[in-house]
Amino acid sequence: MAKTYAMEGSKRAPKGHFVVYVGEEQRRFVVPTSCLKYPIFQQLLEKAAQVYGFNSHRGIVLPCDLPTFQRVIDLTDR
């Protein structure tokens, strides 16, 4: 699976990826769409919908800190 990575410059995600924002500083990450098939990532997206709703003007904001997000990504990379 492709690795998740922080990407500051580009406004658009490459094909097969999407953007999420994580942590208090709203750090931007580009995530492979293949992460969507994992229940742990789906749970994180469901929590985001509960906390922020679907009207985020910036994009998908995940309600977790950076270490938690990294653990989720590490689990999906296995």
GIJO-V90035 format. One record per residue. N is the residue number from 1. RES is the residue in one small letter. OMEGA is omega in radians with two decimals (* if undefined). NEAR is the number of other C-alpha atoms within 10 Angstrom. Layout:
[[N/RES/OMEGA/NEAR] [N/RES/OMEGA/NEAR]]
This chain:
[[1/m/3.10/9] [2/a/3.14/12] [3/k/2.98/12] [4/t/-3.14/19] [5/y/3.08/12] [6/a/-3.11/13] [7/m/-3.03/14] [8/e/-2.96/10] [9/g/-3.00/7] [10/s/3.09/7] [11/k/-3.08/8] [12/r/3.07/11] [13/a/3.07/14] [14/p/3.11/12] [15/k/3.14/8] [16/g/-3.12/11] [17/h/3.01/17] [18/f/-3.04/17] [19/v/2.98/23] [20/v/3.09/18] [21/y/-2.98/20] [22/v/3.02/21] [23/g/3.14/16] [24/e/-3.11/10] [25/e/3.11/9] [26/q/3.11/15] [27/r/-3.06/15] [28/r/3.08/19] [29/f/3.04/18] [30/v/-2.99/20] [31/v/3.07/21] [32/p/3.13/19] [33/t/3.10/13] [34/s/3.08/13] [35/c/-3.09/22] [36/l/-3.12/14] [37/k/-3.09/10] [38/y/-3.13/13] [39/p/-3.12/11] [40/i/3.11/15] [41/f/3.08/17] [42/q/3.11/13] [43/q/3.11/12] [44/l/3.09/17] [45/l/3.09/18] [46/e/3.09/15] [47/k/3.10/15] [48/a/3.12/17] [49/a/3.12/17] [50/q/-3.06/11] [51/v/-3.00/12] [52/y/-3.06/14] [53/g/-3.09/12] [54/f/-3.07/12] [55/n/3.11/9] [56/s/-3.13/10] [57/h/-3.08/7] [58/r/-3.07/10] [59/g/-3.11/13] [60/i/3.09/20] [61/v/-3.12/24] [62/l/-3.08/21] [63/p/3.10/22] [64/c/3.09/16] [65/d/-3.08/14] [66/l/3.12/17] [67/p/3.10/11] [68/t/3.11/13] [69/f/3.14/17] [70/q/3.10/14] [71/r/3.10/11] [72/v/-3.13/16] [73/i/3.11/18] [74/d/3.12/12] [75/l/-3.14/13] [76/t/3.13/19] [77/d/-3.11/13] [78/r/*/6]]
